[in-house]
Amino acid sequence: MKLVRFLMKLNNETVTIELKNGTVAQGTVSGVDVAMNTYMKNVKVTVKGKNTVNYDTLSIRGNNIRYYLLPDSLNLDALLIDDTPQQKAPKVQVGMGRGRGRGRGRGRGRGAGRGRF
């Protein structure tokens, strides 16, 4: 299972996120998208070396996240179950797609052919 698929299941969980610049955000996850952008509500943000600021909502760009701190009460076994539908293997048709054969004059290669055999 991809990490981002796991994170998408963390809706309504209270987590702490540390950013690459040292800022710490603690709040409730309201959503995570495929780029790992994280949307939170009721957030306390502590910028490195400064006071805490409260926000109703906060969006964090995915590539700025260093790591997530998950609560101990989180049931990881249930979240790590891969529930994405499995894709079926494509059906192979006999005789199709087995090379280009010996045909001539496809309009590519060394010139236009000019009627010679």
C-alpha distances in whole Angstrom, upper triangle without the diagonal:
4,6,8,7,7,11,12,12,14,17,21,20,22,20,22,21,23,23,24,28,28,28,26,26,25,25,23,20,21,18,15,15,13,15,14,18,18,21,23,26,29,28,30,30,31,32,33,36,37,38,35,35,33,32,31,28,27,24,22,21,18,19,22,19,20,18,17,19,18,20,21,21,18,16,13,12,13,10,7,8,6,9,9,12,12,14,18,19,22,25,28,31,34,36,34,33,34,36,39,42,45,46,48,48,44,46,44,45,48,50,51,53,56,57,58,56
4,5,5,7,9,10,12,14,17,20,19,21,19,20,19,20,20,21,25,25,25,24,23,23,23,21,18,19,16,13,13,10,12,11,15,16,19,21,24,27,26,28,27,29,29,30,34,35,35,33,32,31,30,29,26,24,21,19,18,14,16,18,16,17,15,15,18,17,20,21,22,18,18,14,15,15,12,10,11,9,12,11,14,14,16,19,21,23,27,29,32,35,37,35,33,35,36,38,41,45,45,47,47,43,44,42,43,47,49,50,52,55,56,57,56
4,5,5,6,9,10,11,14,18,16,18,15,16,15,16,17,18,22,22,22,20,20,20,20,18,15,17,14,11,11,10,11,9,12,13,16,18,21,24,23,24,24,25,26,26,30,31,31,29,29,28,26,26,23,21,19,16,16,12,13,15,13,13,11,11,14,13,17,18,19,16,16,13,14,15,11,10,12,11,14,13,17,18,19,23,24,27,30,32,36,39,41,38,36,38,39,42,45,48,49,50,50,46,47,45,46,49,51,52,54,58,59,60,59
4,5,5,6,9,10,13,16,15,17,15,16,14,16,16,18,21,22,21,20,18,19,18,17,13,14,11,8,8,6,8,6,9,10,13,16,19,22,21,23,22,24,25,26,30,30,30,28,27,26,24,24,21,18,16,14,13,10,12,14,12,14,12,12,15,14,18,20,20,17,17,14,16,16,12,11,14,12,14,13,16,18,19,23,24,26,30,32,36,39,41,38,36,38,39,41,45,48,48,49,49,45,46,44,45,49,50,51,54,57,58,59,58
4,5,5,7,9,12,15,15,17,16,18,17,19,20,21,25,25,24,23,21,21,20,17,14,14,11,9,9,8,10,9,12,12,15,17,20,23,23,25,25,27,28,29,33,33,33,30,29,28,26,25,22,20,18,17,16,13,16,18,16,17,15,14,17,15,18,20,20,16,16,13,14,13,10,9,11,9,10,9,13,15,17,20,22,24,28,31,34,37,39,37,35,37,39,41,44,47,48,49,49,45,46,45,46,50,51,52,54,57,58,59,58
4,5,6,7,10,14,13,15,14,16,15,18,19,21,24,24,23,21,19,19,18,16,13,14,12,10,11,11,13,10,13,13,15,16,19,22,21,23,24,26,27,28,31,32,32,29,28,27,25,24,22,20,18,17,17,14,16,18,15,16,14,12,14,12,14,16,16,12,12,9,11,10,7,7,9,9,10,11,15,17,19,23,25,27,31,33,37,40,42,40,38,40,42,44,47,51,51,53,52,49,50,48,49,53,54,55,57,61,62,62,61
4,5,5,8,11,10,12,11,13,12,15,16,18,21,21,20,18,16,15,14,13,9,11,9,7,9,9,11,8,10,9,11,13,16,18,18,20,20,22,23,25,28,28,28,25,25,23,21,21,18,16,15,13,14,11,14,15,12,14,11,9,12,10,13,15,16,12,13,11,14,13,9,10,13,12,14,14,18,20,22,26,28,30,33,36,39,42,44,42,40,43,44,46,49,52,53,54,54,50,51,49,50,54,55,56,58,62,63,64,63
4,6,7,11,11,13,13,15,15,18,18,21,23,23,22,20,18,17,15,13,9,9,7,5,7,8,11,8,10,9,11,12,15,18,18,21,21,24,25,27,30,30,30,27,26,24,21,20,17,16,14,14,14,12,16,17,15,17,15,13,15,13,16,18,18,14,15,13,15,13,10,11,13,12,12,12,16,18,20,24,27,29,32,35,38,41,43,41,39,42,43,45,48,52,52,53,52,49,49,48,50,53,54,55,57,61,62,63,62
4,6,9,9,12,12,15,16,19,20,23,26,25,24,21,19,17,15,13,10,10,8,8,10,12,14,12,13,12,13,14,16,19,19,22,23,25,27,29,32,32,31,27,27,24,23,21,19,18,17,17,18,16,19,20,17,19,16,13,15,12,14,16,15,11,11,11,12,10,7,9,11,11,11,12,16,18,21,25,27,30,33,36,39,42,44,42,41,43,45,47,50,54,54,55,55,51,52,51,52,56,57,58,60,63,64,65,64
4,6,6,9,9,12,13,16,18,21,23,22,21,18,15,14,12,9,7,8,8,8,11,13,15,12,13,10,11,11,13,15,15,18,19,22,24,25,29,28,27,24,23,21,20,18,16,16,15,15,16,15,18,18,15,17,14,11,12,9,11,13,13,9,11,10,13,11,8,11,13,14,15,16,19,22,25,28,31,33,37,39,43,46,48,46,44,47,48,50,53,57,57,58,58,54,55,53,55,59,60,61,63,66,67,68,67
4,6,9,10,13,14,18,19,23,25,24,22,19,16,14,11,8,5,5,6,8,11,14,16,13,13,10,10,9,11,13,14,17,19,22,24,26,29,28,27,24,22,20,18,16,14,14,14,15,17,16,19,20,17,19,17,14,14,12,13,16,15,12,13,14,16,14,11,14,16,17,16,17,21,24,26,29,32,34,38,41,44,47,49,47,45,48,49,51,55,58,58,59,59,55,56,54,56,60,61,61,64,67,68,69,68
4,7,9,13,14,18,20,24,25,24,21,18,15,13,9,6,5,6,8,11,15,18,19,16,15,12,11,9,9,11,12,16,18,21,23,26,28,27,26,22,21,18,16,14,13,14,15,16,19,18,22,21,19,21,18,14,14,12,12,15,13,11,14,15,17,15,13,17,18,20,19,21,24,27,30,33,36,38,41,44,47,51,53,50,49,52,53,55,58,62,62,63,62,59,59,58,60,63,64,65,67,70,72,73,72
4,6,10,12,16,18,22,23,22,20,16,13,11,8,5,6,8,10,12,15,18,19,16,16,12,12,10,10,12,12,15,17,19,22,24,26,26,24,21,20,18,17,15,14,15,15,16,18,18,21,20,17,18,15,12,11,8,8,11,10,8,11,12,15,14,12,15,17,19,19,21,25,27,30,34,36,39,42,45,48,51,54,51,50,52,54,56,59,62,62,64,63,60,60,59,60,64,65,66,68,71,73,73,73
4,7,10,14,16,20,21,19,17,13,10,7,5,4,6,10,12,13,17,20,20,16,16,12,12,9,9,10,9,11,13,16,19,21,23,22,21,17,17,15,14,14,13,13,15,15,18,17,20,19,16,17,14,11,9,8,7,11,10,10,13,14,18,17,15,18,20,22,23,24,28,31,33,37,39,42,45,48,51,54,56,54,52,55,56,58,61,65,65,66,65,62,62,60,62,65,67,67,70,73,75,75,75
4,6,10,13,16,18,16,14,10,8,6,6,6,7,11,12,13,16,18,18,14,14,11,12,9,11,11,10,11,12,14,17,18,21,20,19,16,16,15,15,15,14,13,14,13,16,15,17,16,13,13,10,7,6,5,6,10,11,10,14,14,17,17,15,17,20,22,23,24,28,30,33,36,38,41,44,47,50,53,55,53,51,53,54,56,60,63,63,64,64,60,60,59,60,63,65,66,68,71,73,74,73
4,7,10,13,15,12,10,7,6,4,7,9,10,13,14,14,17,19,18,15,14,12,12,10,12,12,9,9,10,11,13,14,17,17,17,14,14,14,14,15,14,13,14,12,15,14,16,14,11,11,9,6,5,7,8,12,14,13,17,16,20,20,18,19,23,24,26,27,30,32,35,38,40,42,46,49,52,55,57,54,52,54,55,57,60,64,64,65,64,61,61,59,60,63,65,66,68,71,73,74,73
4,6,10,12,10,8,6,5,6,9,11,10,14,14,13,16,17,16,12,12,10,11,10,13,13,10,11,10,11,12,13,16,17,17,14,15,15,15,16,14,12,12,9,12,11,12,10,7,8,6,5,6,9,11,15,17,15,19,18,21,22,18,20,23,24,25,26,30,31,33,37,39,41,45,47,50,53,55,52,50,52,53,54,58,61,61,62,61,58,58,56,57,60,61,63,65,68,70,71,70
4,7,8,6,6,5,6,9,12,14,14,17,17,16,18,19,17,14,13,12,14,13,16,16,13,12,10,10,10,10,14,15,16,14,15,16,16,18,17,14,13,10,12,11,12,9,6,6,6,7,8,11,14,17,19,18,21,20,24,24,21,22,26,26,28,28,32,34,35,39,40,42,46,48,52,54,56,53,51,53,53,55,58,61,62,62,61,58,58,56,56,59,61,63,65,68,70,71,70
4,5,5,5,6,8,11,14,16,15,18,17,15,17,18,15,13,12,12,14,14,17,18,14,13,11,11,10,10,14,15,16,15,15,17,16,19,17,13,12,9,10,9,9,6,4,5,7,9,11,15,18,20,23,21,24,23,26,27,23,24,27,27,29,29,33,34,35,39,40,42,46,48,51,54,55,52,49,51,52,53,57,60,60,60,59,56,55,53,54,57,58,60,63,66,68,68,68
4,6,7,9,12,15,18,20,19,21,20,18,19,19,16,14,14,14,17,18,20,21,18,17,14,13,11,11,14,16,18,17,18,20,20,22,20,16,15,11,11,11,9,6,6,5,9,12,14,17,20,23,26,24,27,25,28,29,26,26,29,29,31,31,34,35,36,40,41,42,46,48,51,53,54,52,49,51,51,52,56,58,59,59,58,55,54,52,52,55,57,58,61,64,66,67,67
4,6,9,12,15,18,21,20,23,22,20,21,22,19,17,16,16,18,18,21,21,17,16,13,11,9,8,11,13,15,15,16,18,19,22,20,16,16,12,13,13,11,8,9,9,12,14,16,20,22,25,28,27,29,28,31,32,29,29,32,32,34,34,37,38,40,43,44,46,49,51,54,57,58,55,52,54,54,55,59,61,61,62,61,57,56,54,55,57,59,61,63,66,69,69,69
4,6,10,13,16,19,19,22,22,21,22,23,21,18,17,17,18,18,20,20,16,14,11,9,7,5,9,11,13,13,15,17,18,21,20,16,16,13,14,15,14,10,10,9,11,13,14,17,20,22,25,25,28,26,30,31,28,28,32,32,34,34,38,39,40,44,45,47,51,52,56,58,60,57,54,56,56,58,61,64,64,64,63,60,59,57,58,60,62,64,67,70,72,72,72
4,7,10,13,16,17,19,20,19,21,22,20,17,16,15,16,15,17,16,12,11,7,6,4,5,9,9,11,10,11,13,14,17,16,13,14,11,13,14,14,10,10,10,11,12,13,17,19,22,24,23,27,26,29,30,27,28,31,32,33,33,37,39,40,44,45,47,51,53,56,59,60,57,55,57,57,58,62,65,65,65,64,60,60,58,59,61,63,64,67,70,72,73,73
4,7,10,13,14,17,18,17,20,22,20,17,15,13,14,13,14,14,10,8,6,5,6,8,11,11,11,9,11,12,13,16,15,12,13,11,14,14,15,11,10,10,10,10,10,13,15,18,20,20,23,23,26,27,24,25,29,30,31,32,35,37,39,43,44,46,50,52,55,58,60,57,55,57,57,59,62,65,65,66,65,61,61,59,60,63,64,66,68,72,74,74,74
4,7,10,11,14,15,15,18,20,18,15,14,11,11,9,10,10,6,6,4,6,9,11,14,13,12,9,10,10,10,12,11,9,10,9,12,13,15,12,10,11,11,10,10,12,14,17,19,18,22,21,25,25,22,24,27,28,29,30,33,35,37,41,43,45,48,51,54,57,59,56,54,56,56,58,62,65,65,65,64,61,60,59,60,63,64,65,68,71,73,74,74
4,7,9,12,14,15,18,21,20,16,15,12,12,9,9,8,5,5,6,9,12,14,16,15,14,10,11,10,10,12,11,10,12,12,15,16,18,15,13,14,12,10,9,10,11,15,16,16,19,20,23,23,21,23,26,27,28,29,33,35,37,41,43,45,49,51,54,58,59,57,55,57,58,60,63,66,66,67,66,62,62,61,62,65,66,67,70,73,75,76,75
4,7,9,12,13,17,20,20,16,15,11,10,6,6,5,4,6,9,12,15,17,19,18,16,13,12,10,9,9,9,9,11,12,15,16,19,17,14,16,14,11,11,11,11,15,15,15,18,19,23,22,19,22,25,26,26,27,31,34,36,39,42,44,47,50,53,56,58,55,54,56,57,59,62,66,65,66,65,62,62,60,62,65,66,67,70,73,74,75,75
4,6,9,11,15,18,19,15,14,10,9,5,5,6,7,10,12,15,18,21,23,22,20,16,15,13,11,10,9,10,12,13,16,16,19,18,16,18,15,12,12,11,11,15,14,13,16,17,20,19,17,20,22,23,23,24,28,31,33,37,39,41,45,48,51,54,56,53,52,54,55,57,61,64,64,65,64,60,60,59,61,64,65,66,68,71,73,74,74
4,6,8,11,15,15,12,11,7,6,4,7,9,9,12,14,17,19,21,24,23,22,19,17,15,13,12,10,10,10,11,13,13,17,16,14,16,14,11,12,11,12,16,15,13,16,16,19,18,15,17,20,20,21,21,25,27,30,33,36,38,41,44,47,50,52,49,48,51,52,53,57,60,60,61,60,56,57,55,57,60,61,62,65,68,69,70,70
4,7,10,14,15,13,11,8,5,5,6,10,11,15,16,19,21,24,27,26,24,21,19,16,14,11,9,10,10,12,14,14,18,18,16,19,17,14,16,15,16,19,18,16,18,18,21,19,16,19,21,21,20,21,24,27,29,32,35,37,40,43,46,49,51,48,47,50,51,53,56,59,59,60,59,55,55,54,56,60,60,61,64,67,68,69,69
4,7,10,12,9,8,6,5,7,10,13,14,17,18,21,22,25,28,27,26,23,21,19,16,14,11,11,9,11,12,12,16,16,15,18,16,14,16,15,17,20,19,17,18,18,20,18,15,17,19,19,18,18,21,24,26,29,32,33,37,40,42,46,48,45,43,46,47,49,52,55,55,56,55,52,52,51,52,56,57,57,60,63,64,65,65
4,7,8,6,6,5,6,9,12,16,15,18,18,21,22,24,28,27,27,24,22,20,18,17,13,12,10,10,10,9,13,14,12,15,14,12,15,14,17,20,20,17,18,17,20,18,14,16,18,17,17,16,20,22,24,27,30,31,35,37,40,44,45,42,41,43,44,46,49,53,52,53,53,49,49,48,49,53,54,54,57,60,62,63,62
4,6,5,6,7,9,12,15,19,18,21,21,24,24,26,30,29,29,26,25,23,20,19,16,14,11,11,10,9,12,14,13,16,16,15,18,18,21,24,24,20,21,20,22,20,16,17,19,17,17,16,19,21,22,25,27,29,32,35,37,41,42,39,38,40,41,43,46,49,49,50,49,45,45,44,46,49,50,51,53,56,58,59,59
4,5,7,10,12,15,19,22,22,24,23,26,26,28,31,31,31,29,28,26,24,23,19,17,14,13,11,9,12,14,14,16,16,16,19,19,22,25,25,22,22,20,22,20,17,17,18,16,16,14,17,19,19,23,24,26,29,32,34,38,39,36,34,37,37,39,43,46,45,47,46,42,42,41,42,46,47,48,50,53,55,56,55
4,5,9,12,15,19,22,21,23,22,24,23,25,29,29,29,27,26,25,22,22,19,16,12,11,8,6,8,11,11,14,15,15,19,19,23,25,26,23,24,22,24,23,19,19,21,19,20,18,21,22,22,26,27,28,32,34,37,40,41,38,36,38,39,40,44,47,46,47,46,42,42,41,42,45,47,48,50,53,55,56,56
4,6,9,12,16,19,18,20,19,21,21,22,26,26,27,24,23,22,20,20,17,14,11,9,7,4,7,10,9,11,11,11,15,15,19,22,23,19,21,19,21,20,17,17,19,18,19,18,21,23,24,27,29,30,34,36,39,42,44,41,39,41,41,43,47,50,50,50,50,46,46,44,46,49,50,51,54,57,59,59,59
4,7,10,14,17,15,18,16,19,19,21,25,24,24,22,20,20,17,17,13,11,7,6,5,4,8,9,9,12,13,12,16,17,20,23,24,21,23,21,24,23,19,20,22,21,21,20,24,25,26,30,32,33,37,39,42,45,46,43,41,44,44,45,49,52,52,52,51,48,47,46,47,51,52,53,55,58,60,61,61
4,6,10,13,12,15,14,17,17,20,23,23,22,20,18,17,14,14,11,8,6,5,7,7,10,10,9,12,12,11,13,14,17,20,21,18,20,19,22,21,17,19,21,21,21,21,24,26,28,31,33,35,39,41,44,47,49,46,44,46,47,49,52,55,55,56,55,51,51,49,51,54,55,56,59,62,64,65,64
4,7,11,10,13,13,17,18,21,24,23,22,19,17,15,12,11,7,6,5,6,9,10,14,13,12,16,15,13,15,15,17,21,21,19,21,21,24,22,19,21,23,23,23,22,26,28,30,33,36,37,41,43,46,49,51,48,46,49,49,51,55,58,57,58,57,53,53,52,53,57,58,58,61,64,66,67,67
4,7,7,10,11,15,16,19,22,21,19,16,14,12,9,8,6,5,6,8,11,13,16,15,13,16,15,13,14,14,15,19,19,17,20,20,23,22,19,21,24,24,24,24,28,31,32,36,38,40,43,46,49,52,54,51,50,52,53,55,58,61,61,62,61,57,57,55,57,60,61,62,65,68,69,71,70
4,5,9,11,15,17,20,23,21,19,15,13,10,7,5,4,6,9,11,15,16,19,18,17,19,18,16,16,16,16,20,20,19,21,22,25,24,21,24,26,27,27,27,30,33,35,39,41,43,46,49,52,55,57,54,53,56,56,58,61,65,64,65,64,60,60,59,61,64,65,65,68,71,73,74,74
4,7,10,13,16,19,21,19,17,13,11,7,6,5,6,8,12,14,17,19,22,20,18,20,19,17,16,16,16,20,20,19,22,23,27,25,23,26,28,29,29,30,34,36,38,42,45,46,50,53,56,59,61,58,56,59,60,61,65,68,68,69,67,64,64,62,64,67,68,69,72,74,76,77,77
4,6,10,13,16,18,16,14,10,8,6,5,6,7,7,10,11,15,17,19,17,15,17,16,14,14,15,15,19,20,19,23,23,27,26,23,26,28,29,30,30,34,37,38,42,44,46,50,52,55,59,60,58,56,58,59,61,64,67,67,68,66,63,63,61,63,66,67,68,70,73,75,76,76
4,7,10,13,14,12,10,6,6,5,6,9,10,10,13,13,17,18,20,17,16,17,16,15,14,16,16,19,20,20,24,25,28,28,25,28,31,32,32,33,37,39,41,45,47,49,53,55,58,61,63,60,58,61,61,63,66,69,69,70,69,65,65,63,64,68,69,70,73,75,77,78,78
4,6,10,12,10,9,6,5,6,8,11,11,9,12,11,15,16,18,14,14,15,15,14,14,16,17,21,22,22,26,26,29,29,26,28,31,32,33,34,37,39,41,45,47,49,52,55,58,61,62,59,57,60,60,61,65,68,68,68,67,63,63,61,62,65,67,68,71,74,76,77,76
4,6,8,7,6,4,6,9,11,14,15,13,15,14,17,18,19,15,14,15,15,15,15,17,19,22,24,24,27,27,31,31,28,30,33,34,35,36,40,42,43,47,49,51,54,57,60,63,64,61,59,61,61,63,67,69,69,70,69,65,65,63,64,67,68,69,72,75,77,78,78
4,6,5,7,7,8,11,13,17,16,14,15,14,16,17,17,14,14,14,15,16,17,20,21,24,27,26,30,29,33,33,30,31,35,35,37,37,41,42,44,48,49,51,55,57,60,63,64,61,58,61,61,62,66,68,68,69,67,64,63,61,62,65,66,67,70,73,76,76,76
4,6,8,10,12,15,17,20,20,17,18,16,18,19,18,14,14,14,15,17,17,20,22,25,27,27,31,30,33,34,31,32,36,36,38,38,42,44,45,49,50,52,56,57,61,64,65,62,59,61,61,63,66,69,69,69,68,65,64,62,62,65,66,68,71,74,76,77,77
4,7,10,12,16,18,22,22,20,21,19,21,23,22,18,18,18,19,20,20,23,24,27,29,30,33,33,36,37,35,35,39,40,42,42,46,47,49,53,54,56,59,61,64,67,68,66,63,65,65,66,70,73,73,73,72,68,67,65,66,68,70,72,74,77,80,80,80
4,7,9,13,15,19,20,18,20,19,21,23,23,19,19,19,20,21,21,24,25,27,30,30,33,33,37,37,35,36,40,40,42,42,46,48,49,53,54,56,60,62,65,68,69,66,64,66,66,67,71,74,73,74,72,69,68,66,67,69,71,72,75,78,80,81,81
4,7,10,13,17,18,17,19,19,22,24,24,20,20,21,21,21,20,23,23,26,28,29,32,33,36,37,34,36,39,40,41,42,46,48,49,53,55,57,60,63,66,69,70,67,65,67,67,69,72,75,75,75,74,70,70,68,69,71,73,74,77,80,82,83,83
4,7,10,14,15,14,17,17,20,22,23,19,18,19,19,19,18,20,21,24,25,26,29,30,33,33,31,33,36,37,38,39,43,45,47,50,52,54,58,60,63,66,68,65,63,65,65,67,70,73,73,74,72,69,68,66,67,70,71,73,76,79,81,82,82
4,7,10,12,11,14,15,18,21,22,19,18,20,20,19,19,21,21,25,26,26,30,30,34,33,31,33,36,37,37,38,41,44,46,49,51,53,57,59,62,65,67,64,62,64,64,66,69,72,72,72,71,67,67,65,66,69,70,71,74,77,79,80,80
4,7,9,10,13,15,18,21,22,19,19,21,20,19,19,20,20,24,24,24,28,29,32,31,29,31,34,35,35,36,39,42,44,48,50,51,55,58,60,64,65,62,60,63,63,65,69,71,71,72,70,67,66,65,66,69,70,71,74,77,79,80,80
4,5,7,10,13,16,19,21,18,18,20,20,19,19,20,21,24,25,24,27,28,31,30,28,30,33,33,33,34,37,40,41,45,47,49,52,55,58,61,63,60,58,60,61,62,66,69,68,69,67,64,63,62,63,66,67,68,71,74,76,77,77
4,7,11,13,17,19,22,20,20,22,22,20,20,20,21,24,24,23,27,27,31,29,26,29,31,32,32,32,35,38,40,44,46,47,51,54,56,60,61,58,57,60,60,62,65,68,67,68,67,63,63,61,63,66,67,68,71,73,75,77,77
4,7,10,14,16,19,17,17,20,19,18,19,19,20,24,24,22,25,26,29,27,24,27,29,29,29,29,32,35,37,40,43,44,47,50,53,56,58,55,53,56,56,58,61,64,64,64,63,59,59,58,60,63,63,64,67,70,72,73,73
4,7,10,13,15,13,13,16,16,15,17,18,19,23,24,22,25,25,28,27,24,26,28,28,28,28,32,34,35,39,41,43,46,49,51,55,56,53,51,54,54,56,59,62,61,62,61,57,57,55,57,60,61,62,65,67,69,70,70
4,7,9,12,11,11,15,15,14,17,18,20,24,24,22,25,24,27,26,23,24,27,26,27,26,29,32,33,36,38,39,43,45,48,51,53,50,48,50,51,52,55,58,58,58,57,53,53,51,53,56,57,58,61,64,66,67,67
4,6,9,7,8,11,12,12,15,16,19,23,24,22,24,23,26,26,22,23,26,25,26,25,29,31,32,36,37,39,42,44,47,51,52,49,46,49,49,51,54,57,57,57,56,52,52,50,52,55,56,57,60,63,65,66,65
4,6,6,7,11,12,13,17,18,21,25,26,24,26,24,27,27,23,23,26,25,26,25,28,30,30,34,35,36,40,42,45,48,49,46,44,46,46,47,51,54,53,54,53,49,48,47,48,51,52,53,56,59,61,62,62
4,5,6,9,10,11,15,16,20,23,24,22,23,21,24,24,20,20,23,22,23,22,25,27,27,31,32,34,37,39,42,45,47,43,41,43,44,45,49,52,51,52,51,47,47,45,46,50,51,52,55,58,60,61,60
4,6,8,10,13,16,18,22,25,27,24,26,24,26,26,23,22,25,24,26,24,27,28,29,33,33,35,38,40,43,46,47,44,41,43,43,45,48,51,51,51,50,47,46,44,45,48,50,51,54,57,59,60,59
4,6,9,12,15,18,21,24,26,24,26,24,27,27,24,24,27,26,28,27,30,31,32,36,37,38,42,44,47,50,51,48,45,47,47,48,52,55,55,55,54,50,50,48,49,52,53,54,57,60,62,63,63
4,6,8,11,14,17,20,22,20,22,20,24,24,21,21,24,24,25,25,28,30,31,35,36,38,41,43,46,49,50,48,45,47,47,49,53,55,56,56,55,52,52,49,50,53,55,56,59,62,64,65,64
4,7,10,13,17,19,22,20,22,20,23,24,21,21,24,24,26,26,30,31,32,36,37,39,42,44,47,50,51,49,46,48,48,50,54,56,57,57,57,53,53,51,51,54,56,58,60,63,65,66,65
4,7,10,13,15,18,16,19,16,20,21,18,18,21,22,24,24,28,29,31,34,36,38,42,43,47,50,51,49,46,48,49,51,54,57,57,58,58,54,54,52,53,56,58,59,62,65,67,67,67
4,6,10,12,15,13,15,14,17,18,15,16,19,20,22,23,27,28,30,34,35,38,41,44,47,50,52,49,47,49,50,52,55,58,59,60,59,56,56,54,55,58,60,61,64,67,68,69,68
4,7,9,12,11,14,13,17,18,15,16,20,21,23,25,28,30,32,36,38,40,44,46,50,53,54,52,50,52,53,55,58,62,62,63,63,59,60,58,58,62,63,65,67,70,72,72,72
4,7,9,7,10,10,13,14,12,14,17,19,21,23,26,28,31,34,36,39,43,45,48,51,54,51,50,52,53,55,58,62,62,63,63,59,60,58,59,62,64,65,68,71,72,73,72
4,5,6,9,10,14,14,13,15,18,21,22,24,28,30,33,37,39,42,45,48,51,54,56,54,53,55,56,58,61,65,65,67,66,63,63,62,63,66,68,69,71,74,76,76,75
4,5,8,9,13,14,13,15,18,21,23,25,29,31,34,37,39,42,46,48,52,54,57,55,53,55,57,59,62,66,66,68,68,64,65,63,64,68,70,71,73,76,77,78,77
4,6,9,12,12,12,15,17,20,22,24,28,30,33,36,39,42,45,48,51,54,57,55,54,55,57,60,63,66,67,68,68,65,66,64,65,69,70,71,73,77,78,78,77
4,6,9,9,9,11,14,17,18,21,24,26,29,33,35,38,41,44,48,50,53,51,50,52,53,56,59,62,63,65,65,61,62,60,62,65,67,68,70,73,74,75,74
4,6,6,7,9,11,14,16,19,22,24,27,30,33,36,39,42,45,48,51,49,48,50,52,54,57,61,61,63,63,60,61,59,61,64,66,67,69,72,73,73,72
4,5,5,6,9,12,14,17,20,22,25,28,30,33,36,39,43,45,48,46,45,47,49,51,54,58,58,60,60,57,58,56,58,61,63,64,66,69,70,70,69
4,6,5,7,10,12,16,19,20,23,26,28,32,35,37,41,43,46,45,44,45,47,50,53,57,57,59,60,56,58,56,57,61,63,64,65,69,69,70,68
4,6,6,9,10,14,17,19,22,25,28,31,34,37,40,43,46,44,43,45,47,50,53,56,57,59,59,56,57,56,57,61,62,63,65,68,69,69,68
4,6,8,9,12,16,18,21,24,27,30,33,36,39,42,44,43,42,44,45,48,51,54,55,57,57,53,55,53,55,58,60,60,62,66,67,67,66
4,6,9,11,15,16,19,22,24,27,31,33,37,40,42,40,39,41,43,46,48,52,53,55,55,51,53,51,52,56,58,58,60,64,64,65,63
4,6,9,12,13,17,20,22,25,28,31,34,37,40,38,37,39,41,44,47,51,51,53,54,50,52,50,52,55,57,58,59,63,63,64,62
4,6,9,10,13,16,19,22,25,28,31,34,36,35,34,36,38,41,43,47,48,50,50,47,48,47,48,52,54,54,56,59,60,60,59
4,6,9,12,15,18,21,24,27,30,33,36,34,34,36,38,41,43,47,47,50,50,46,48,47,48,52,54,54,56,59,59,60,59
4,6,9,13,15,18,21,24,27,31,33,31,30,33,35,37,40,44,44,46,46,43,44,43,45,49,50,50,52,55,56,56,55
4,6,9,13,15,18,21,24,27,30,28,28,30,33,35,38,41,42,44,44,41,43,42,44,47,49,49,50,54,54,55,53
4,6,9,12,15,18,21,25,27,26,25,27,30,32,35,39,39,42,42,39,41,40,41,45,47,47,48,51,52,52,51
4,6,9,12,15,18,21,24,22,22,24,26,29,31,35,35,38,38,35,37,36,38,42,43,43,44,48,48,49,47
4,6,9,12,15,18,21,19,20,22,24,27,29,33,34,36,37,34,36,36,37,41,43,42,43,47,47,47,45
4,6,9,12,15,18,17,16,18,21,24,26,30,31,33,34,31,34,33,34,38,40,40,40,44,44,44,42
4,6,9,13,15,13,13,16,18,21,23,27,27,30,31,28,31,30,32,35,37,36,37,41,40,41,39
4,6,10,13,11,12,15,18,20,22,26,26,29,30,28,31,30,32,36,37,36,37,40,40,40,38
4,6,9,8,9,11,14,17,18,22,23,26,28,25,28,28,29,33,34,34,34,37,37,37,35
4,6,6,8,10,14,16,17,20,21,24,26,24,27,27,29,32,33,32,32,36,35,35,32
4,6,9,9,13,15,15,18,19,23,25,23,27,27,28,32,33,32,32,35,33,33,31
4,7,6,10,12,11,15,16,19,22,20,24,24,25,28,30,29,28,31,30,30,27
4,6,8,10,11,15,15,18,20,18,21,21,23,26,28,27,27,30,29,29,27
4,6,8,10,14,14,17,19,16,19,19,20,24,25,25,25,28,28,28,26
4,7,8,12,13,16,18,17,20,19,20,23,25,25,24,28,27,27,24
4,6,9,11,13,15,14,17,16,16,20,21,21,21,25,24,24,21
4,7,7,10,12,10,13,13,14,17,18,18,18,21,21,20,18
4,6,9,12,11,15,15,15,18,19,19,17,21,20,19,16
4,7,10,11,14,14,14,16,17,17,15,18,17,16,13
4,7,8,11,12,13,15,15,14,13,16,14,14,12
4,6,9,10,10,12,12,11,9,12,11,11,9
4,5,7,9,10,9,7,7,10,10,10,10
4,6,8,11,10,9,9,13,13,14,14
4,7,9,8,6,8,11,13,14,15
4,7,7,8,10,13,15,15,16
4,6,8,9,13,15,15,15
4,7,8,11,13,13,14
4,6,8,11,12,13
4,6,9,10,12
4,6,6,8
4,6,9
4,7
4
